[in-house]
Amino acid sequence: MNTPVSRHLIRVPHDLGPFSVLVADDDAGCRESVAEALERAGHRVIPVSSGSDALAVVSRAFVHVTILDMNMPGMSGLDTFRMLRRMQRALPVLFMTADSEQNLVAKALDEGAFRLLAKPIDFEQLRSTVLQALVDHYMPSS
C-alpha cells in the first residue's frame, strides 16, 4: 500500500546531477529569492522574467520543473502553462501567486498544474514541493 507518507521516504537520486528548475516571475526580488532558496537545495535554477522567456528556455533546454508566477504582464502564467502543454512538454508546473482568485486557481489545477504556492513564498514549503514534484513525476509509484 502506497501512502502519502511513504512517498516522502523516496530519495531522489542526486547522482543524476542537479535538477534544473525554471523560475518565471516578473518581480525581480521574488524571482531572485526563489532562485536562491532552490540553489541552496542543490538545484540548477534558470530565472526568467516573462512567460515568453520561459517558453524560449523550455524549447531549447531540458527543464525538470517549472515554477510560474500566475500574474505576469503580457503572457500570464496560465497562458504560459497552456503553451507548454501544446509544446508537449509534460513537466511538472507549480504556480506562485499573491492573488487568491479561486477561478484562476481552479483552472490551473484542473488543467494539470502540480501545485499552487501562495506569495509570500514559504521557502521550506517551496523546496519540499519541488522535491515532491520531482518524485511524483520522475519516480512514480507502481
C-alpha positions as CSV (number, residue, x, y, z in Angstrom):
1,M,0.0,0.0,0.0
2,N,1.4,3.3,-1.0
3,T,0.5,6.1,1.4
4,P,1.5,9.8,1.0
5,V,3.8,9.3,4.0
6,S,5.7,6.5,2.3
7,R,6.3,8.7,-0.8
8,H,8.2,11.2,1.3
9,L,10.7,8.4,2.1
10,I,11.7,8.0,-1.5
11,R,15.1,9.6,-2.2
12,V,15.6,11.3,-5.5
13,P,19.0,10.1,-6.9
14,H,21.3,13.0,-6.8
15,D,23.9,11.2,-8.9
16,L,21.9,12.2,-11.9
17,G,23.3,15.7,-11.4
18,P,21.5,18.8,-10.2
19,F,17.9,19.1,-11.2
20,S,17.0,22.2,-13.3
21,V,14.2,24.4,-12.2
22,L,12.9,27.2,-14.4
23,V,11.5,30.2,-12.4
24,A,9.4,32.7,-14.3
25,D,8.4,35.8,-12.4
26,D,8.3,39.5,-13.5
27,D,9.1,40.6,-9.9
28,A,12.9,40.5,-9.7
29,G,13.0,40.3,-5.9
30,C,10.7,37.3,-5.8
31,R,12.4,35.6,-8.7
32,E,15.9,36.1,-7.1
33,S,14.8,34.9,-3.6
34,V,13.0,31.8,-5.0
35,A,16.1,31.1,-7.1
36,E,18.4,31.4,-4.1
37,A,16.3,29.1,-2.0
38,L,16.3,26.5,-4.7
39,E,20.0,26.8,-5.4
40,R,20.7,26.3,-1.7
41,A,18.8,23.0,-2.0
42,G,21.2,22.0,-4.8
43,H,19.1,22.7,-7.9
44,R,20.3,24.5,-11.0
45,V,17.9,27.5,-11.4
46,I,17.1,29.2,-14.7
47,P,15.4,32.6,-13.8
48,V,13.4,34.4,-16.4
49,S,11.2,37.5,-16.2
50,S,8.3,36.5,-18.6
51,G,6.2,33.7,-20.0
52,S,7.7,34.2,-23.4
53,D,11.2,33.8,-22.0
54,A,10.1,30.7,-20.1
55,L,8.8,29.2,-23.4
56,A,12.1,30.0,-25.1
57,V,14.1,28.3,-22.4
58,V,12.0,25.1,-22.5
59,S,12.1,25.0,-26.3
60,R,15.9,24.7,-26.2
61,A,16.8,23.1,-22.8
62,F,15.6,20.3,-20.7
63,V,13.9,21.5,-17.5
64,H,12.8,19.2,-14.7
65,V,10.3,21.5,-13.0
66,T,8.8,24.9,-14.0
67,I,7.6,27.5,-11.5
68,L,5.4,30.2,-13.0
69,D,4.1,33.4,-11.5
70,M,0.3,33.3,-12.2
71,N,0.1,37.1,-13.0
72,M,2.8,38.3,-15.3
73,P,2.3,41.1,-17.8
74,G,2.0,40.0,-21.5
75,M,1.7,36.3,-21.2
76,S,0.2,35.2,-17.9
77,G,1.5,32.1,-16.1
78,L,-1.7,30.2,-17.1
79,D,-1.2,31.1,-20.7
80,T,2.5,30.1,-20.5
81,F,1.4,26.8,-18.9
82,R,-1.1,26.1,-21.8
83,M,1.6,26.8,-24.4
84,L,4.0,24.4,-22.6
85,R,1.3,21.8,-22.9
86,R,0.9,22.5,-26.6
87,M,4.6,22.1,-27.0
88,Q,4.1,18.6,-25.5
89,R,6.3,19.5,-22.5
90,A,4.9,17.2,-19.9
91,L,6.8,18.6,-17.0
92,P,5.6,19.4,-13.5
93,V,4.5,23.0,-13.2
94,L,4.0,24.9,-10.0
95,F,2.3,28.3,-9.8
96,M,3.1,31.2,-7.4
97,T,0.5,33.9,-6.8
98,A,-0.4,36.6,-4.4
99,D,-3.9,36.6,-5.9
100,S,-6.2,34.0,-4.4
101,E,-8.7,34.4,-7.2
102,Q,-10.4,31.0,-6.9
103,N,-11.3,30.8,-10.6
104,L,-7.7,31.1,-11.8
105,V,-6.5,28.6,-9.1
106,A,-9.2,26.1,-10.1
107,K,-8.4,26.4,-13.8
108,A,-4.7,25.9,-13.2
109,L,-5.2,22.8,-11.1
110,D,-7.9,21.4,-13.4
111,E,-5.5,21.8,-16.4
112,G,-2.8,19.8,-14.6
113,A,-0.7,22.1,-12.5
114,F,1.1,20.2,-9.8
115,R,0.6,22.8,-7.1
116,L,-0.1,26.4,-6.3
117,L,2.0,28.3,-3.8
118,A,0.8,31.4,-2.1
119,K,3.0,34.5,-2.0
120,P,4.9,35.5,0.0
121,I,6.6,32.2,-0.6
122,D,7.4,29.9,2.4
123,F,10.8,28.6,1.2
124,E,10.7,25.4,3.2
125,Q,7.4,24.6,1.5
126,L,8.8,25.6,-1.8
127,R,11.8,23.2,-1.5
128,S,9.6,20.3,-0.3
129,T,7.0,20.9,-3.1
130,V,9.7,20.9,-5.8
131,L,11.1,17.7,-4.3
132,Q,7.6,16.1,-4.3
133,A,7.1,17.2,-7.9
134,L,10.3,15.5,-8.9
135,V,9.4,12.3,-7.0
136,D,5.9,12.2,-8.4
137,H,6.8,13.0,-12.0
138,Y,10.1,11.2,-12.4
139,M,9.8,8.3,-9.9
140,P,6.1,7.4,-10.0
141,S,4.9,4.7,-7.6
142,S,3.8,1.4,-9.2
